[in-house]
Amino acid sequence: MELYEGPDGWVPAGSGLRLSPSTAGELRGRGCTMVRVRWRWREIKEISLTQYLQRYAAPMAEPVVEPARRSRRRQD
């Protein structure tokens, strides 16, 4: 993995560093804006950390689940 750090350009990341929401947040906090990661066999992909965090670290809304209503039987 390589990190884009603005004026310094692309710099190699530490050995064994993997992209996850927690590492993306940490890297973004240090001023890194993009990463290059190996994708599949031979491809290299450039990923914006801001977009990555918006997609994978955004708080998910809890679904609203209402209790089931009991049906009333007609009594004749």
PDB file of N, CA, C, O and CB in Angstrom:
ATOM      1  N   MET A   1       0.850  -1.161   0.000  1.00  0.00           N
ATOM      2  CA  MET A   1       0.000   0.000   0.000  1.00  0.00           C
ATOM      3  C   MET A   1       0.903   1.234   0.000  1.00  0.00           C
ATOM      4  O   MET A   1       1.964   1.254   0.624  1.00  0.00           O
ATOM      5  CB  MET A   1      -0.971  -0.007   1.222  1.00  0.00           C
ATOM      6  N   GLU A   2       0.449   2.255  -0.716  1.00  0.00           N
ATOM      7  CA  GLU A   2       1.151   3.533  -0.725  1.00  0.00           C
ATOM      8  C   GLU A   2       0.185   4.609  -0.252  1.00  0.00           C
ATOM      9  O   GLU A   2      -1.024   4.504  -0.457  1.00  0.00           O
ATOM     10  CB  GLU A   2       1.713   3.866  -2.146  1.00  0.00           C
ATOM     11  N   LEU A   3       0.724   5.640   0.383  1.00  0.00           N
ATOM     12  CA  LEU A   3      -0.087   6.721   0.922  1.00  0.00           C
ATOM     13  C   LEU A   3       0.233   8.011   0.177  1.00  0.00           C
ATOM     14  O   LEU A   3       1.394   8.284  -0.126  1.00  0.00           O
ATOM     15  CB  LEU A   3       0.155   6.888   2.441  1.00  0.00           C
ATOM     16  N   TYR A   4      -0.790   8.799  -0.118  1.00  0.00           N
ATOM     17  CA  TYR A   4      -0.558  10.101  -0.736  1.00  0.00           C
ATOM     18  C   TYR A   4      -0.590  11.150   0.356  1.00  0.00           C
ATOM     19  O   TYR A   4      -1.605  11.323   1.032  1.00  0.00           O
ATOM     20  CB  TYR A   4      -1.615  10.409  -1.843  1.00  0.00           C
ATOM     21  N   GLU A   5       0.516  11.849   0.529  1.00  0.00           N
ATOM     22  CA  GLU A   5       0.627  12.821   1.610  1.00  0.00           C
ATOM     23  C   GLU A   5       0.897  14.221   1.079  1.00  0.00           C
ATOM     24  O   GLU A   5       1.756  14.927   1.607  1.00  0.00           O
ATOM     25  CB  GLU A   5       1.726  12.411   2.574  1.00  0.00           C
ATOM     26  N   GLY A   6       0.181  14.628   0.050  1.00  0.00           N
ATOM     27  CA  GLY A   6       0.276  15.988  -0.470  1.00  0.00           C
ATOM     28  C   GLY A   6       1.614  16.311  -1.092  1.00  0.00           C
ATOM     29  O   GLY A   6       2.000  15.681  -2.077  1.00  0.00           O
ATOM     30  N   PRO A   7       2.348  17.296  -0.533  1.00  0.00           N
ATOM     31  CA  PRO A   7       3.598  17.739  -1.147  1.00  0.00           C
ATOM     32  C   PRO A   7       4.658  16.633  -1.247  1.00  0.00           C
ATOM     33  O   PRO A   7       5.506  16.670  -2.139  1.00  0.00           O
ATOM     34  CB  PRO A   7       4.157  18.895  -0.363  1.00  0.00           C
ATOM     35  N   ASP A   8       4.613  15.672  -0.356  1.00  0.00           N
ATOM     36  CA  ASP A   8       5.585  14.573  -0.394  1.00  0.00           C
ATOM     37  C   ASP A   8       5.236  13.536  -1.457  1.00  0.00           C
ATOM     38  O   ASP A   8       6.057  12.677  -1.780  1.00  0.00           O
ATOM     39  CB  ASP A   8       5.669  13.900   0.969  1.00  0.00           C
ATOM     40  N   GLY A   9       4.019  13.612  -2.001  1.00  0.00           N
ATOM     41  CA  GLY A   9       3.602  12.648  -3.018  1.00  0.00           C
ATOM     42  C   GLY A   9       3.290  11.287  -2.415  1.00  0.00           C
ATOM     43  O   GLY A   9       2.852  11.192  -1.268  1.00  0.00           O
ATOM     44  N   TRP A  10       3.517  10.243  -3.189  1.00  0.00           N
ATOM     45  CA  TRP A  10       3.223   8.872  -2.760  1.00  0.00           C
ATOM     46  C   TRP A  10       4.395   8.329  -1.945  1.00  0.00           C
ATOM     47  O   TRP A  10       5.544   8.352  -2.387  1.00  0.00           O
ATOM     48  CB  TRP A  10       2.937   7.953  -3.987  1.00  0.00           C
ATOM     49  N   VAL A  11       4.082   7.847  -0.757  1.00  0.00           N
ATOM     50  CA  VAL A  11       5.111   7.255   0.106  1.00  0.00           C
ATOM     51  C   VAL A  11       4.656   5.848   0.485  1.00  0.00           C
ATOM     52  O   VAL A  11       3.458   5.615   0.640  1.00  0.00           O
ATOM     53  CB  VAL A  11       5.364   8.135   1.390  1.00  0.00           C
ATOM     54  N   PRO A  12       5.586   4.906   0.637  1.00  0.00           N
ATOM     55  CA  PRO A  12       5.200   3.547   0.999  1.00  0.00           C
ATOM     56  C   PRO A  12       4.626   3.497   2.421  1.00  0.00           C
ATOM     57  O   PRO A  12       5.094   4.190   3.324  1.00  0.00           O
ATOM     58  CB  PRO A  12       6.406   2.604   0.879  1.00  0.00           C
ATOM     59  N   ALA A  13       3.618   2.671   2.588  1.00  0.00           N
ATOM     60  CA  ALA A  13       3.029   2.466   3.913  1.00  0.00           C
ATOM     61  C   ALA A  13       3.853   1.420   4.651  1.00  0.00           C
ATOM     62  O   ALA A  13       4.686   0.733   4.060  1.00  0.00           O
ATOM     63  CB  ALA A  13       1.529   2.026   3.808  1.00  0.00           C
ATOM     64  N   GLY A  14       3.609   1.315   5.922  1.00  0.00           N
ATOM     65  CA  GLY A  14       4.300   0.296   6.706  1.00  0.00           C
ATOM     66  C   GLY A  14       3.908  -1.096   6.272  1.00  0.00           C
ATOM     67  O   GLY A  14       2.834  -1.299   5.705  1.00  0.00           O
ATOM     68  N   SER A  15       4.757  -2.037   6.532  1.00  0.00           N
ATOM     69  CA  SER A  15       4.509  -3.420   6.151  1.00  0.00           C
ATOM     70  C   SER A  15       3.297  -3.973   6.914  1.00  0.00           C
ATOM     71  O   SER A  15       3.178  -3.789   8.125  1.00  0.00           O
ATOM     72  CB  SER A  15       5.761  -4.285   6.420  1.00  0.00           C
ATOM     73  N   GLY A  16       2.422  -4.638   6.205  1.00  0.00           N
ATOM     74  CA  GLY A  16       1.273  -5.285   6.828  1.00  0.00           C
ATOM     75  C   GLY A  16       0.090  -4.367   7.092  1.00  0.00           C
ATOM     76  O   GLY A  16      -0.898  -4.807   7.679  1.00  0.00           O
ATOM     77  N   LEU A  17       0.155  -3.106   6.679  1.00  0.00           N
ATOM     78  CA  LEU A  17      -0.952  -2.179   6.884  1.00  0.00           C
ATOM     79  C   LEU A  17      -2.084  -2.545   5.932  1.00  0.00           C
ATOM     80  O   LEU A  17      -1.869  -2.696   4.729  1.00  0.00           O
ATOM     81  CB  LEU A  17      -0.499  -0.703   6.667  1.00  0.00           C
ATOM     82  N   ARG A  18      -3.293  -2.688   6.477  1.00  0.00           N
ATOM     83  CA  ARG A  18      -4.463  -3.046   5.668  1.00  0.00           C
ATOM     84  C   ARG A  18      -5.500  -1.949   5.790  1.00  0.00           C
ATOM     85  O   ARG A  18      -5.642  -1.330   6.844  1.00  0.00           O
ATOM     86  CB  ARG A  18      -5.059  -4.413   6.107  1.00  0.00           C
ATOM     87  N   LEU A  19      -6.218  -1.712   4.718  1.00  0.00           N
ATOM     88  CA  LEU A  19      -7.226  -0.658   4.702  1.00  0.00           C
ATOM     89  C   LEU A  19      -8.494  -1.131   5.403  1.00  0.00           C
ATOM     90  O   LEU A  19      -9.086  -2.140   5.018  1.00  0.00           O
ATOM     91  CB  LEU A  19      -7.540  -0.228   3.258  1.00  0.00           C
ATOM     92  N   SER A  20      -8.898  -0.411   6.412  1.00  0.00           N
ATOM     93  CA  SER A  20     -10.138  -0.659   7.145  1.00  0.00           C
ATOM     94  C   SER A  20     -10.665   0.701   7.586  1.00  0.00           C
ATOM     95  O   SER A  20      -9.922   1.680   7.516  1.00  0.00           O
ATOM     96  CB  SER A  20      -9.913  -1.628   8.383  1.00  0.00           C
ATOM     97  N   PRO A  21     -11.907   0.807   8.035  1.00  0.00           N
ATOM     98  CA  PRO A  21     -12.410   2.105   8.482  1.00  0.00           C
ATOM     99  C   PRO A  21     -11.561   2.725   9.602  1.00  0.00           C
ATOM    100  O   PRO A  21     -11.379   3.943   9.634  1.00  0.00           O
ATOM    101  CB  PRO A  21     -13.840   1.956   8.956  1.00  0.00           C
ATOM    102  N   SER A  22     -11.049   1.911  10.505  1.00  0.00           N
ATOM    103  CA  SER A  22     -10.247   2.469  11.598  1.00  0.00           C
ATOM    104  C   SER A  22      -8.902   2.989  11.099  1.00  0.00           C
ATOM    105  O   SER A  22      -8.480   4.074  11.499  1.00  0.00           O
ATOM    106  CB  SER A  22     -10.026   1.415  12.684  1.00  0.00           C
ATOM    107  N   THR A  23      -8.217   2.235  10.231  1.00  0.00           N
ATOM    108  CA  THR A  23      -6.932   2.726   9.706  1.00  0.00           C
ATOM    109  C   THR A  23      -7.145   3.905   8.762  1.00  0.00           C
ATOM    110  O   THR A  23      -6.309   4.807   8.712  1.00  0.00           O
ATOM    111  CB  THR A  23      -6.176   1.596   8.973  1.00  0.00           C
ATOM    112  N   ALA A  24      -8.256   3.918   8.008  1.00  0.00           N
ATOM    113  CA  ALA A  24      -8.546   5.045   7.117  1.00  0.00           C
ATOM    114  C   ALA A  24      -8.748   6.322   7.928  1.00  0.00           C
ATOM    115  O   ALA A  24      -8.256   7.383   7.545  1.00  0.00           O
ATOM    116  CB  ALA A  24      -9.797   4.752   6.256  1.00  0.00           C
ATOM    117  N   GLY A  25      -9.463   6.226   9.038  1.00  0.00           N
ATOM    118  CA  GLY A  25      -9.670   7.392   9.895  1.00  0.00           C
ATOM    119  C   GLY A  25      -8.371   7.888  10.498  1.00  0.00           C
ATOM    120  O   GLY A  25      -8.132   9.093  10.583  1.00  0.00           O
ATOM    121  N   GLU A  26      -7.535   6.952  10.914  1.00  0.00           N
ATOM    122  CA  GLU A  26      -6.236   7.312  11.484  1.00  0.00           C
ATOM    123  C   GLU A  26      -5.344   7.987  10.440  1.00  0.00           C
ATOM    124  O   GLU A  26      -4.710   9.002  10.728  1.00  0.00           O
ATOM    125  CB  GLU A  26      -5.537   6.066  12.049  1.00  0.00           C
ATOM    126  N   LEU A  27      -5.294   7.431   9.240  1.00  0.00           N
ATOM    127  CA  LEU A  27      -4.479   8.005   8.163  1.00  0.00           C
ATOM    128  C   LEU A  27      -5.004   9.385   7.757  1.00  0.00           C
ATOM    129  O   LEU A  27      -4.224  10.305   7.508  1.00  0.00           O
ATOM    130  CB  LEU A  27      -4.462   7.061   6.940  1.00  0.00           C
ATOM    131  N   ARG A  28      -6.320   9.520   7.693  1.00  0.00           N
ATOM    132  CA  ARG A  28      -6.924  10.802   7.322  1.00  0.00           C
ATOM    133  C   ARG A  28      -6.586  11.847   8.376  1.00  0.00           C
ATOM    134  O   ARG A  28      -6.325  13.003   8.042  1.00  0.00           O
ATOM    135  CB  ARG A  28      -8.463  10.667   7.163  1.00  0.00           C
ATOM    136  N   GLY A  29      -6.588  11.454   9.634  1.00  0.00           N
ATOM    137  CA  GLY A  29      -6.230  12.362  10.716  1.00  0.00           C
ATOM    138  C   GLY A  29      -4.783  12.821  10.656  1.00  0.00           C
ATOM    139  O   GLY A  29      -4.455  13.908  11.131  1.00  0.00           O
ATOM    140  N   ARG A  30      -3.909  11.995  10.072  1.00  0.00           N
ATOM    141  CA  ARG A  30      -2.494  12.353   9.920  1.00  0.00           C
ATOM    142  C   ARG A  30      -2.236  13.187   8.669  1.00  0.00           C
ATOM    143  O   ARG A  30      -1.101  13.592   8.418  1.00  0.00           O
ATOM    144  CB  ARG A  30      -1.642  11.097   9.876  1.00  0.00           C
ATOM    145  N   GLY A  31      -3.279  13.446   7.882  1.00  0.00           N
ATOM    146  CA  GLY A  31      -3.122  14.285   6.699  1.00  0.00           C
ATOM    147  C   GLY A  31      -3.038  13.539   5.389  1.00  0.00           C
ATOM    148  O   GLY A  31      -2.889  14.163   4.338  1.00  0.00           O
ATOM    149  N   CYS A  32      -3.128  12.239   5.417  1.00  0.00           N
ATOM    150  CA  CYS A  32      -3.113  11.436   4.193  1.00  0.00           C
ATOM    151  C   CYS A  32      -4.490  11.558   3.527  1.00  0.00           C
ATOM    152  O   CYS A  32      -5.513  11.464   4.206  1.00  0.00           O
ATOM    153  CB  CYS A  32      -2.759   9.927   4.501  1.00  0.00           C
ATOM    154  N   THR A  33      -4.523  11.765   2.215  1.00  0.00           N
ATOM    155  CA  THR A  33      -5.796  11.950   1.531  1.00  0.00           C
ATOM    156  C   THR A  33      -6.212  10.769   0.656  1.00  0.00           C
ATOM    157  O   THR A  33      -7.403  10.536   0.453  1.00  0.00           O
ATOM    158  CB  THR A  33      -5.729  13.177   0.695  1.00  0.00           C
ATOM    159  N   MET A  34      -5.231  10.021   0.136  1.00  0.00           N
ATOM    160  CA  MET A  34      -5.537   8.887  -0.737  1.00  0.00           C
ATOM    161  C   MET A  34      -4.591   7.734  -0.447  1.00  0.00           C
ATOM    162  O   MET A  34      -3.516   7.917   0.124  1.00  0.00           O
ATOM    163  CB  MET A  34      -5.443   9.295  -2.221  1.00  0.00           C
ATOM    164  N   VAL A  35      -5.013   6.545  -0.852  1.00  0.00           N
ATOM    165  CA  VAL A  35      -4.141   5.376  -0.756  1.00  0.00           C
ATOM    166  C   VAL A  35      -4.166   4.635  -2.087  1.00  0.00           C
ATOM    167  O   VAL A  35      -5.150   4.689  -2.824  1.00  0.00           O
ATOM    168  CB  VAL A  35      -4.580   4.437   0.411  1.00  0.00           C
ATOM    169  N   ARG A  36      -3.071   3.946  -2.380  1.00  0.00           N
ATOM    170  CA  ARG A  36      -3.016   3.016  -3.515  1.00  0.00           C
ATOM    171  C   ARG A  36      -2.976   1.623  -2.926  1.00  0.00           C
ATOM    172  O   ARG A  36      -2.121   1.310  -2.098  1.00  0.00           O
ATOM    173  CB  ARG A  36      -1.767   3.286  -4.455  1.00  0.00           C
ATOM    174  N   VAL A  37      -3.894   0.801  -3.352  1.00  0.00           N
ATOM    175  CA  VAL A  37      -3.950  -0.571  -2.845  1.00  0.00           C
ATOM    176  C   VAL A  37      -3.929  -1.542  -4.004  1.00  0.00           C
ATOM    177  O   VAL A  37      -4.366  -1.226  -5.110  1.00  0.00           O
ATOM    178  CB  VAL A  37      -5.207  -0.794  -1.977  1.00  0.00           C
ATOM    179  N   ARG A  38      -3.415  -2.730  -3.732  1.00  0.00           N
ATOM    180  CA  ARG A  38      -3.419  -3.788  -4.738  1.00  0.00           C
ATOM    181  C   ARG A  38      -4.837  -4.338  -4.796  1.00  0.00           C
ATOM    182  O   ARG A  38      -5.452  -4.640  -3.773  1.00  0.00           O
ATOM    183  CB  ARG A  38      -2.369  -4.923  -4.404  1.00  0.00           C
ATOM    184  N   TRP A  39      -5.335  -4.460  -6.012  1.00  0.00           N
ATOM    185  CA  TRP A  39      -6.710  -4.888  -6.227  1.00  0.00           C
ATOM    186  C   TRP A  39      -6.691  -6.088  -7.165  1.00  0.00           C
ATOM    187  O   TRP A  39      -6.227  -5.983  -8.300  1.00  0.00           O
ATOM    188  CB  TRP A  39      -7.584  -3.728  -6.809  1.00  0.00           C
ATOM    189  N   ARG A  40      -7.177  -7.191  -6.712  1.00  0.00           N
ATOM    190  CA  ARG A  40      -7.152  -8.439  -7.470  1.00  0.00           C
ATOM    191  C   ARG A  40      -5.715  -8.851  -7.771  1.00  0.00           C
ATOM    192  O   ARG A  40      -4.834  -8.654  -6.935  1.00  0.00           O
ATOM    193  CB  ARG A  40      -7.951  -8.294  -8.777  1.00  0.00           C
ATOM    194  N   TRP A  41      -5.466  -9.411  -8.933  1.00  0.00           N
ATOM    195  CA  TRP A  41      -4.147  -9.993  -9.195  1.00  0.00           C
ATOM    196  C   TRP A  41      -3.099  -8.940  -9.539  1.00  0.00           C
ATOM    197  O   TRP A  41      -2.056  -8.873  -8.887  1.00  0.00           O
ATOM    198  CB  TRP A  41      -4.243 -10.996 -10.323  1.00  0.00           C
ATOM    199  N   ARG A  42      -3.361  -8.121 -10.550  1.00  0.00           N
ATOM    200  CA  ARG A  42      -2.341  -7.183 -11.009  1.00  0.00           C
ATOM    201  C   ARG A  42      -2.769  -5.725 -10.977  1.00  0.00           C
ATOM    202  O   ARG A  42      -1.976  -4.852 -11.329  1.00  0.00           O
ATOM    203  CB  ARG A  42      -1.939  -7.533 -12.388  1.00  0.00           C
ATOM    204  N   GLU A  43      -3.961  -5.443 -10.576  1.00  0.00           N
ATOM    205  CA  GLU A  43      -4.461  -4.077 -10.609  1.00  0.00           C
ATOM    206  C   GLU A  43      -4.069  -3.305  -9.354  1.00  0.00           C
ATOM    207  O   GLU A  43      -3.932  -3.876  -8.272  1.00  0.00           O
ATOM    208  CB  GLU A  43      -5.971  -4.077 -10.770  1.00  0.00           C
ATOM    209  N   ILE A  44      -3.893  -2.011  -9.519  1.00  0.00           N
ATOM    210  CA  ILE A  44      -3.670  -1.110  -8.389  1.00  0.00           C
ATOM    211  C   ILE A  44      -4.762  -0.059  -8.457  1.00  0.00           C
ATOM    212  O   ILE A  44      -5.028   0.509  -9.516  1.00  0.00           O
ATOM    213  CB  ILE A  44      -2.224  -0.457  -8.420  1.00  0.00           C
ATOM    214  N   LYS A  45      -5.392   0.194  -7.320  1.00  0.00           N
ATOM    215  CA  LYS A  45      -6.521   1.108  -7.275  1.00  0.00           C
ATOM    216  C   LYS A  45      -6.190   2.278  -6.355  1.00  0.00           C
ATOM    217  O   LYS A  45      -5.651   2.073  -5.268  1.00  0.00           O
ATOM    218  CB  LYS A  45      -7.800   0.380  -6.800  1.00  0.00           C
ATOM    219  N   GLU A  46      -6.502   3.499  -6.774  1.00  0.00           N
ATOM    220  CA  GLU A  46      -6.341   4.673  -5.923  1.00  0.00           C
ATOM    221  C   GLU A  46      -7.678   4.972  -5.268  1.00  0.00           C
ATOM    222  O   GLU A  46      -8.700   5.078  -5.946  1.00  0.00           O
ATOM    223  CB  GLU A  46      -5.826   5.902  -6.736  1.00  0.00           C
ATOM    224  N   ILE A  47      -7.668   5.107  -3.955  1.00  0.00           N
ATOM    225  CA  ILE A  47      -8.904   5.281  -3.189  1.00  0.00           C
ATOM    226  C   ILE A  47      -8.809   6.556  -2.354  1.00  0.00           C
ATOM    227  O   ILE A  47      -7.838   6.759  -1.625  1.00  0.00           O
ATOM    228  CB  ILE A  47      -9.172   4.046  -2.277  1.00  0.00           C
ATOM    229  N   SER A  48      -9.818   7.407  -2.467  1.00  0.00           N
ATOM    230  CA  SER A  48      -9.920   8.608  -1.637  1.00  0.00           C
ATOM    231  C   SER A  48     -10.350   8.175  -0.235  1.00  0.00           C
ATOM    232  O   SER A  48     -11.354   7.480  -0.082  1.00  0.00           O
ATOM    233  CB  SER A  48     -10.937   9.650  -2.249  1.00  0.00           C
ATOM    234  N   LEU A  49      -9.602   8.576   0.776  1.00  0.00           N
ATOM    235  CA  LEU A  49      -9.957   8.187   2.146  1.00  0.00           C
ATOM    236  C   LEU A  49     -11.250   8.853   2.597  1.00  0.00           C
ATOM    237  O   LEU A  49     -12.004   8.267   3.374  1.00  0.00           O
ATOM    238  CB  LEU A  49      -8.826   8.546   3.111  1.00  0.00           C
ATOM    239  N   THR A  50     -11.519  10.061   2.126  1.00  0.00           N
ATOM    240  CA  THR A  50     -12.766  10.736   2.489  1.00  0.00           C
ATOM    241  C   THR A  50     -13.963   9.952   1.973  1.00  0.00           C
ATOM    242  O   THR A  50     -14.918   9.718   2.715  1.00  0.00           O
ATOM    243  CB  THR A  50     -12.790  12.170   1.934  1.00  0.00           C
ATOM    244  N   GLN A  51     -13.920   9.544   0.705  1.00  0.00           N
ATOM    245  CA  GLN A  51     -15.029   8.767   0.144  1.00  0.00           C
ATOM    246  C   GLN A  51     -15.128   7.396   0.801  1.00  0.00           C
ATOM    247  O   GLN A  51     -16.230   6.906   1.050  1.00  0.00           O
ATOM    248  CB  GLN A  51     -14.860   8.611  -1.371  1.00  0.00           C
ATOM    249  N   TYR A  52     -13.994   6.777   1.083  1.00  0.00           N
ATOM    250  CA  TYR A  52     -13.988   5.465   1.741  1.00  0.00           C
ATOM    251  C   TYR A  52     -14.671   5.562   3.100  1.00  0.00           C
ATOM    252  O   TYR A  52     -15.496   4.718   3.448  1.00  0.00           O
ATOM    253  CB  TYR A  52     -12.539   4.933   1.901  1.00  0.00           C
ATOM    254  N   LEU A  53     -14.326   6.591   3.863  1.00  0.00           N
ATOM    255  CA  LEU A  53     -14.917   6.745   5.190  1.00  0.00           C
ATOM    256  C   LEU A  53     -16.406   7.059   5.107  1.00  0.00           C
ATOM    257  O   LEU A  53     -17.182   6.586   5.937  1.00  0.00           O
ATOM    258  CB  LEU A  53     -14.199   7.843   5.963  1.00  0.00           C
ATOM    259  N   GLN A  54     -16.815   7.846   4.122  1.00  0.00           N
ATOM    260  CA  GLN A  54     -18.242   8.135   3.957  1.00  0.00           C
ATOM    261  C   GLN A  54     -19.020   6.869   3.638  1.00  0.00           C
ATOM    262  O   GLN A  54     -20.160   6.702   4.072  1.00  0.00           O
ATOM    263  CB  GLN A  54     -18.457   9.174   2.851  1.00  0.00           C
ATOM    264  N   ARG A  55     -18.404   5.994   2.888  1.00  0.00           N
ATOM    265  CA  ARG A  55     -19.105   4.773   2.474  1.00  0.00           C
ATOM    266  C   ARG A  55     -19.102   3.687   3.545  1.00  0.00           C
ATOM    267  O   ARG A  55     -20.127   3.048   3.784  1.00  0.00           O
ATOM    268  CB  ARG A  55     -18.481   4.229   1.215  1.00  0.00           C
ATOM    269  N   TYR A  56     -17.948   3.475   4.194  1.00  0.00           N
ATOM    270  CA  TYR A  56     -17.825   2.331   5.092  1.00  0.00           C
ATOM    271  C   TYR A  56     -17.869   2.660   6.581  1.00  0.00           C
ATOM    272  O   TYR A  56     -18.107   1.768   7.395  1.00  0.00           O
ATOM    273  CB  TYR A  56     -16.566   1.632   4.802  1.00  0.00           C
ATOM    274  N   ALA A  57     -17.648   3.908   6.954  1.00  0.00           N
ATOM    275  CA  ALA A  57     -17.639   4.226   8.379  1.00  0.00           C
ATOM    276  C   ALA A  57     -18.807   5.113   8.769  1.00  0.00           C
ATOM    277  O   ALA A  57     -18.903   5.524   9.926  1.00  0.00           O
ATOM    278  CB  ALA A  57     -16.338   4.900   8.755  1.00  0.00           C
ATOM    279  N   ALA A  58     -19.699   5.418   7.832  1.00  0.00           N
ATOM    280  CA  ALA A  58     -20.853   6.249   8.157  1.00  0.00           C
ATOM    281  C   ALA A  58     -21.762   5.484   9.107  1.00  0.00           C
ATOM    282  O   ALA A  58     -21.995   4.291   8.913  1.00  0.00           O
ATOM    283  CB  ALA A  58     -21.622   6.669   6.874  1.00  0.00           C
ATOM    284  N   PRO A  59     -22.274   6.153  10.124  1.00  0.00           N
ATOM    285  CA  PRO A  59     -23.173   5.460  11.049  1.00  0.00           C
ATOM    286  C   PRO A  59     -24.423   4.995  10.315  1.00  0.00           C
ATOM    287  O   PRO A  59     -25.061   5.763   9.595  1.00  0.00           O
ATOM    288  CB  PRO A  59     -23.554   6.376  12.233  1.00  0.00           C
ATOM    289  N   MET A  60     -24.749   3.764  10.503  1.00  0.00           N
ATOM    290  CA  MET A  60     -25.922   3.208   9.845  1.00  0.00           C
ATOM    291  C   MET A  60     -27.145   3.477  10.706  1.00  0.00           C
ATOM    292  O   MET A  60     -27.110   3.292  11.923  1.00  0.00           O
ATOM    293  CB  MET A  60     -25.751   1.688   9.586  1.00  0.00           C
ATOM    294  N   ALA A  61     -28.215   3.909  10.079  1.00  0.00           N
ATOM    295  CA  ALA A  61     -29.448   4.171  10.806  1.00  0.00           C
ATOM    296  C   ALA A  61     -30.068   2.849  11.236  1.00  0.00           C
ATOM    297  O   ALA A  61     -30.125   1.887  10.470  1.00  0.00           O
ATOM    298  CB  ALA A  61     -30.439   4.987   9.941  1.00  0.00           C
ATOM    299  N   GLU A  62     -30.521   2.829  12.452  1.00  0.00           N
ATOM    300  CA  GLU A  62     -31.176   1.626  12.957  1.00  0.00           C
ATOM    301  C   GLU A  62     -32.572   1.535  12.335  1.00  0.00           C
ATOM    302  O   GLU A  62     -33.310   2.520  12.326  1.00  0.00           O
ATOM    303  CB  GLU A  62     -31.256   1.639  14.523  1.00  0.00           C
ATOM    304  N   PRO A  63     -32.929   0.385  11.827  1.00  0.00           N
ATOM    305  CA  PRO A  63     -34.271   0.253  11.271  1.00  0.00           C
ATOM    306  C   PRO A  63     -35.318   0.326  12.382  1.00  0.00           C
ATOM    307  O   PRO A  63     -35.116  -0.186  13.483  1.00  0.00           O
ATOM    308  CB  PRO A  63     -34.406  -1.072  10.491  1.00  0.00           C
ATOM    309  N   VAL A  64     -36.409   0.958  12.076  1.00  0.00           N
ATOM    310  CA  VAL A  64     -37.493   1.072  13.051  1.00  0.00           C
ATOM    311  C   VAL A  64     -38.367  -0.150  12.910  1.00  0.00           C
ATOM    312  O   VAL A  64     -38.918  -0.419  11.843  1.00  0.00           O
ATOM    313  CB  VAL A  64     -38.321   2.383  12.853  1.00  0.00           C
ATOM    314  N   VAL A  65     -38.487  -0.883  13.992  1.00  0.00           N
ATOM    315  CA  VAL A  65     -39.301  -2.094  13.979  1.00  0.00           C
ATOM    316  C   VAL A  65     -40.436  -1.897  14.963  1.00  0.00           C
ATOM    317  O   VAL A  65     -40.216  -1.698  16.158  1.00  0.00           O
ATOM    318  CB  VAL A  65     -38.456  -3.364  14.335  1.00  0.00           C
ATOM    319  N   GLU A  66     -41.644  -1.954  14.447  1.00  0.00           N
ATOM    320  CA  GLU A  66     -42.808  -1.796  15.313  1.00  0.00           C
ATOM    321  C   GLU A  66     -43.295  -3.175  15.712  1.00  0.00           C
ATOM    322  O   GLU A  66     -43.177  -4.126  14.940  1.00  0.00           O
ATOM    323  CB  GLU A  66     -43.938  -0.986  14.609  1.00  0.00           C
ATOM    324  N   PRO A  67     -43.849  -3.289  16.930  1.00  0.00           N
ATOM    325  CA  PRO A  67     -44.360  -4.591  17.346  1.00  0.00           C
ATOM    326  C   PRO A  67     -45.533  -5.016  16.467  1.00  0.00           C
ATOM    327  O   PRO A  67     -46.298  -4.186  15.975  1.00  0.00           O
ATOM    328  CB  PRO A  67     -44.787  -4.554  18.822  1.00  0.00           C
ATOM    329  N   ALA A  68     -45.649  -6.290  16.288  1.00  0.00           N
ATOM    330  CA  ALA A  68     -46.735  -6.827  15.462  1.00  0.00           C
ATOM    331  C   ALA A  68     -48.067  -6.576  16.161  1.00  0.00           C
ATOM    332  O   ALA A  68     -48.178  -6.681  17.382  1.00  0.00           O
ATOM    333  CB  ALA A  68     -46.534  -8.351  15.189  1.00  0.00           C
ATOM    334  N   ARG A  69     -49.061  -6.245  15.367  1.00  0.00           N
ATOM    335  CA  ARG A  69     -50.396  -6.022  15.924  1.00  0.00           C
ATOM    336  C   ARG A  69     -51.156  -7.333  15.905  1.00  0.00           C
ATOM    337  O   ARG A  69     -51.042  -8.132  14.976  1.00  0.00           O
ATOM    338  CB  ARG A  69     -51.167  -4.925  15.132  1.00  0.00           C
ATOM    339  N   ARG A  70     -51.913  -7.524  16.931  1.00  0.00           N
ATOM    340  CA  ARG A  70     -52.759  -8.725  16.963  1.00  0.00           C
ATOM    341  C   ARG A  70     -54.036  -8.439  16.181  1.00  0.00           C
ATOM    342  O   ARG A  70     -54.641  -7.374  16.302  1.00  0.00           O
ATOM    343  CB  ARG A  70     -53.091  -9.152  18.439  1.00  0.00           C
ATOM    344  N   SER A  71     -54.407  -9.386  15.408  1.00  0.00           N
ATOM    345  CA  SER A  71     -55.632  -9.208  14.644  1.00  0.00           C
ATOM    346  C   SER A  71     -56.821  -9.522  15.550  1.00  0.00           C
ATOM    347  O   SER A  71     -56.779 -10.437  16.372  1.00  0.00           O
ATOM    348  CB  SER A  71     -55.639 -10.112  13.373  1.00  0.00           C
ATOM    349  N   ARG A  72     -57.847  -8.759  15.377  1.00  0.00           N
ATOM    350  CA  ARG A  72     -59.054  -8.994  16.179  1.00  0.00           C
ATOM    351  C   ARG A  72     -59.986  -9.869  15.373  1.00  0.00           C
ATOM    352  O   ARG A  72     -60.282  -9.594  14.210  1.00  0.00           O
ATOM    353  CB  ARG A  72     -59.757  -7.651  16.582  1.00  0.00           C
ATOM    354  N   ARG A  73     -60.431 -10.909  16.001  1.00  0.00           N
ATOM    355  CA  ARG A  73     -61.391 -11.788  15.332  1.00  0.00           C
ATOM    356  C   ARG A  73     -62.793 -11.226  15.544  1.00  0.00           C
ATOM    357  O   ARG A  73     -63.170 -10.749  16.614  1.00  0.00           O
ATOM    358  CB  ARG A  73     -61.288 -13.256  15.871  1.00  0.00           C
ATOM    359  N   ARG A  74     -63.510 -11.315  14.481  1.00  0.00           N
ATOM    360  CA  ARG A  74     -64.911 -10.902  14.610  1.00  0.00           C
ATOM    361  C   ARG A  74     -65.670 -11.936  15.392  1.00  0.00           C
ATOM    362  O   ARG A  74     -65.601 -13.131  15.108  1.00  0.00           O
ATOM    363  CB  ARG A  74     -65.562 -10.691  13.235  1.00  0.00           C
ATOM    364  N   GLN A  75     -66.366 -11.483  16.342  1.00  0.00           N
ATOM    365  CA  GLN A  75     -67.188 -12.414  17.127  1.00  0.00           C
ATOM    366  C   GLN A  75     -68.644 -12.189  16.768  1.00  0.00           C
ATOM    367  O   GLN A  75     -69.218 -11.138  17.054  1.00  0.00           O
ATOM    368  CB  GLN A  75     -66.959 -12.228  18.664  1.00  0.00           C
ATOM    369  N   ASP A  76     -69.215 -13.172  16.151  1.00  0.00           N
ATOM    370  CA  ASP A  76     -70.626 -13.057  15.745  1.00  0.00           C
ATOM    371  C   ASP A  76     -71.520 -13.649  16.751  1.00  0.00           C
ATOM    372  O   ASP A  76     -72.738 -13.642  16.575  1.00  0.00           O
ATOM    373  CB  ASP A  76     -70.872 -13.711  14.423  1.00  0.00           C
TER     374      ASP A  76
END
